[in-house]
Amino acid sequence: MSETASLITLRSILDIEIARTYQWDAATIISVSGVDRAGDLTTRIVEQPGALTDIAAEGFSPHSAAGHALSHELHDAIQRRVRLWIADIPTDQLPRLHEALGSDVIHEAGTPSGGYTPIALSPLALLEAWADGTDEQRAFIRVAMAGLDTLSTASHATLASRAVGASIIERPAFIKLCRNPKFIAYVVVLVYSMARALPVMYVPHFRGDWRILWAIDMITAIPYTWGLIEMVAGQKLWHRIVGAVTSAVTFLAPYVYFLMYGRHAPPGVWTAIALIFFGGIFLEVFRYQRDRAVKKGLAELS
């Protein structure tokens, strides 16, 4: 891999050694993990658990060392919202792993090599399958998810853990909302919008009603924030395009009113619009290049 590709794919799945050891099927990896694109497969949401190899070799028992290891690793993965587990399993032991964890959970995700087969699974899919599985599987999940803090877990994981009667740490909805980055972004922009129009009262060339300008600021604050979030983190291309257009239009709206009833619009307005426009293009080009580099890296042997 070239230095440029290494830089573009920094902290991606390719930083995990096993991801560079086999030829992986990127489409399977993306589908199992539930992410929208290959570039979203970061080291924060992809792990290589050791318990899978032990279970493939020994079989599964809740009270075995491998069973305890799986319990610990599954709890940790669910708590930190890990979306993908990958491993290389001896091909002749693969049927035992399928039987132990479930054929619908284990996915062969690449080309076998040297007697090993690369596999992938979703920790959340395993949790949900076993939470709706046999009595033994439900009991295992009940123990494994004990002490799970709902402050940072996905809602599906919380529901599955509740369904088996796991002793989880419940948090008030308001506390969880206050930790939500999107909610924080909306609050920050709303506060900024509430204050931004007030200094206009002291601008000598402004002949409009500052209350109307303030109202425009407040009305456009929510779509402006939504647009910025979608532009940066939207799952689909058209979401990101609509987000960029929405953020640019809603950012400009108060200044259109200002220009109608005043003069000398702040020069930073046009700078901000240019940053939104060119920033959106840069992010899209970078994402495209990162996706290509990650897919290429998964398909090739290092």
C-alpha positions in Angstrom: 0.0 0.0 0.0 1.3 3.4 -0.9 2.0 6.2 1.6 -1.0 8.2 0.2 -3.3 5.2 0.6 -2.0 4.5 4.1 -2.8 8.1 5.0 -6.3 8.1 3.5 -7.1 4.8 5.3 -5.7 5.8 8.6 -7.6 4.3 11.6 -9.7 2.2 9.2 -10.2 -1.6 9.3 -7.0 -1.9 7.4 -5.1 -1.0 10.5 -6.1 -4.4 11.9 -3.5 -7.0 10.8 -5.9 -9.7 9.9 -7.7 -7.4 7.5 -4.5 -7.2 5.5 -3.8 -10.9 5.7 -6.7 -12.3 3.6 -8.7 -11.3 0.6 -12.0 -10.0 2.1 -15.3 -9.5 0.4 -16.0 -5.8 1.0 -19.7 -6.1 0.2 -20.1 -8.8 2.9 -18.1 -6.8 5.4 -20.2 -3.7 4.8 -23.5 -5.7 4.9 -22.7 -7.5 8.2 -21.5 -4.4 9.9 -24.5 -2.3 8.8 -22.4 0.7 7.8 -23.1 2.6 4.6 -19.7 2.6 3.1 -16.2 1.0 3.4 -14.6 4.1 4.7 -16.9 4.0 7.8 -15.2 0.8 8.9 -12.9 2.3 11.6 -10.9 0.6 14.3 -13.4 2.0 16.8 -16.2 -0.3 15.5 -14.2 -3.3 14.2 -12.5 -5.8 16.5 -10.9 -9.3 16.4 -12.1 -11.2 19.4 -10.1 -14.2 20.6 -13.1 -16.2 21.9 -14.3 -17.1 18.4 -11.1 -19.2 17.7 -11.4 -21.0 21.1 -15.1 -21.8 20.5 -14.3 -23.1 17.0 -11.7 -25.4 18.5 -13.5 -26.5 21.6 -17.2 -25.9 21.0 -19.4 -23.7 23.2 -20.2 -24.0 26.9 -21.4 -21.1 29.0 -19.2 -22.2 31.9 -16.0 -22.9 29.9 -13.1 -20.5 29.6 -14.1 -19.8 26.0 -17.7 -19.1 27.2 -16.5 -16.7 29.8 -14.3 -15.0 27.3 -17.2 -14.6 24.8 -19.4 -13.2 27.6 -16.8 -10.6 28.5 -16.0 -9.6 24.9 -19.7 -9.4 23.9 -20.5 -7.2 26.8 -17.6 -4.9 26.0 -18.5 -4.8 22.3 -22.1 -3.9 23.0 -21.2 -1.3 25.6 -18.8 0.5 23.1 -21.1 0.0 20.0 -18.6 -2.2 18.1 -20.4 -3.2 14.9 -18.1 -5.8 13.4 -16.1 -8.8 14.6 -13.6 -10.4 12.2 -11.5 -13.5 12.7 -9.7 -16.3 10.8 -11.0 -19.7 11.7 -9.4 -23.1 10.7 -11.6 -24.2 7.8 -12.1 -27.7 9.3 -13.4 -26.1 12.5 -15.8 -23.7 10.9 -18.8 -26.1 11.1 -18.3 -26.2 14.9 -18.4 -22.4 15.1 -21.6 -22.3 12.9 -23.2 -24.9 15.2 -22.2 -23.1 18.4 -23.1 -19.5 17.5 -25.7 -20.0 14.7 -25.3 -20.3 10.9 -27.2 -17.0 10.4 -24.8 -15.1 12.6 -21.5 -16.4 11.2 -20.6 -15.1 7.7 -17.8 -16.4 5.5 -16.4 -13.0 4.4 -13.4 -13.8 2.2 -11.2 -16.2 0.3 -9.9 -19.2 2.4 -6.1 -19.3 2.6 -3.6 -21.6 4.2 -6.3 -23.8 5.8 -8.1 -20.7 7.4 -11.3 -19.0 6.4 -11.9 -15.3 7.2 -15.3 -14.8 8.9 -17.3 -11.8 10.0 -20.2 -11.3 12.4 -22.1 -8.5 14.1 -22.0 -8.5 18.0 -25.4 -6.9 18.0 -26.8 -9.6 15.6 -25.4 -12.3 18.0 -27.0 -10.5 21.0 -30.4 -10.2 19.3 -30.4 -13.8 17.9 -29.5 -15.3 21.3 -31.9 -13.1 23.2 -34.6 -14.7 21.1 -33.0 -18.1 21.1 -32.9 -21.2 23.4 -33.2 -21.1 27.2 -29.4 -21.6 27.4 -28.7 -18.8 25.0 -31.1 -16.4 26.8 -29.5 -17.3 30.1 -26.1 -16.6 28.7 -27.2 -13.2 27.4 -28.8 -12.4 30.8 -25.5 -13.0 32.5 -23.3 -11.4 29.8 -25.3 -8.2 29.7 -25.5 -7.7 33.4 -24.2 -4.2 34.3 -24.7 -2.9 30.8 -24.9 0.9 31.0 -27.7 2.1 28.7 -26.1 5.6 28.6 -23.9 4.5 25.7 -25.5 1.5 24.2 -27.7 1.2 21.1 -31.4 1.1 21.6 -31.7 -2.4 19.9 -29.1 -3.7 22.4 -30.9 -2.2 25.3 -34.2 -3.8 24.2 -32.7 -7.2 23.7 -31.0 -7.1 27.1 -34.3 -6.1 28.8 -36.1 -8.9 27.0 -34.0 -11.6 28.7 -34.2 -9.9 32.1 -30.6 -8.7 32.3 -29.7 -6.5 35.2 -28.8 -3.4 33.2 -28.1 0.1 34.4 -31.0 2.3 33.3 -30.5 5.9 32.6 -33.1 8.7 32.4 -34.0 9.7 28.8 -33.0 13.3 29.4 -29.5 12.3 30.6 -29.0 10.2 27.4 -30.3 13.0 25.3 -27.8 15.4 26.8 -24.9 13.1 25.7 -26.2 13.0 22.2 -23.9 14.9 19.9 -26.7 15.9 17.6 -28.8 17.3 20.5 -25.8 19.3 21.7 -25.2 20.7 18.2 -28.9 21.9 18.0 -28.6 23.5 21.4 -25.4 25.3 20.5 -26.8 26.7 17.2 -30.1 27.7 18.8 -28.2 29.7 21.6 -26.0 31.3 18.9 -29.0 32.2 16.8 -30.7 33.7 19.8 -27.8 36.0 20.4 -26.6 36.7 16.8 -29.4 39.1 15.8 -29.2 41.3 19.0 -26.1 43.4 18.0 -27.9 44.4 14.8 -29.9 46.9 16.9 -26.8 49.0 17.1 -25.8 48.9 13.4 -26.5 52.5 12.1 -27.2 51.4 8.5 -29.8 48.8 9.4 -33.4 50.0 8.9 -35.3 46.7 9.3 -36.9 45.2 12.4 -34.4 43.3 14.5 -37.2 41.2 15.8 -37.9 39.9 12.3 -34.2 39.2 11.8 -34.2 37.4 15.1 -37.2 35.3 14.1 -35.6 34.3 10.8 -32.5 33.3 12.8 -34.5 31.1 15.1 -36.6 29.5 12.4 -33.6 28.6 10.2 -31.5 27.4 13.2 -32.9 23.8 13.2 -32.7 23.2 9.4 -29.3 24.8 9.3 -28.0 22.4 12.0 -29.7 19.4 10.3 -28.0 20.4 7.1 -24.5 20.6 8.6 -25.0 17.2 10.3 -26.2 15.6 7.1 -23.4 17.2 5.0 -20.8 15.7 7.3 -22.4 12.4 8.5 -25.2 11.7 6.0 -25.4 8.0 5.1 -26.2 8.5 1.4 -24.8 10.9 -1.2 -28.1 12.7 -1.9 -28.5 13.2 1.9 -25.1 14.9 2.0 -25.9 17.1 -1.1 -29.3 18.2 0.3 -27.6 18.8 3.7 -25.0 21.1 2.1 -27.6 23.1 0.1 -29.9 23.4 3.2 -27.1 24.6 5.4 -25.9 27.2 2.9 -29.4 28.5 2.2 -30.5 28.7 5.9 -27.2 30.3 6.8 -27.6 33.0 4.2 -31.3 33.7 4.9 -30.9 36.2 7.8 -28.3 38.1 5.8 -30.6 38.4 2.8 -33.0 40.3 5.1 -30.1 42.3 6.5 -29.1 43.3 3.0 -32.7 44.3 2.1 -32.8 46.8 4.9 -29.2 47.7 5.5 -25.7 47.8 4.0 -22.2 46.4 4.6 -23.0 42.8 5.2 -20.2 41.2 7.2 -17.5 39.8 4.8 -17.4 36.6 6.8 -20.8 35.7 5.4 -19.4 35.0 1.9 -16.4 33.2 3.4 -18.7 30.9 5.4 -20.8 30.1 2.3 -17.7 29.3 0.4 -16.4 27.1 3.2 -19.7 25.2 3.3 -19.7 24.7 -0.5 -16.0 23.8 -1.0 -15.9 21.9 2.3 -18.8 19.7 1.2 -17.0 19.0 -2.1 -13.7 18.2 -0.3 -15.4 15.8 2.2 -17.2 14.0 -0.7 -13.9 13.6 -2.7 -12.1 12.4 0.5 -14.8 9.9 1.3 -14.8 8.5 -2.2 -11.0 8.1 -2.2 -11.1 6.5 1.3 -13.9 4.1 0.2 -11.9 3.0 -2.8 -8.7 2.6 -0.8 -10.3 0.5 1.9 -12.1 -1.7 -0.6 -8.9 -2.2 -2.5 -7.0 -3.0 0.6 -9.5 -5.5 1.7 -9.4 -7.3 -1.6 -5.6 -7.5 -1.8 -3.0 -9.3 0.2 -0.5 -7.1 1.9 
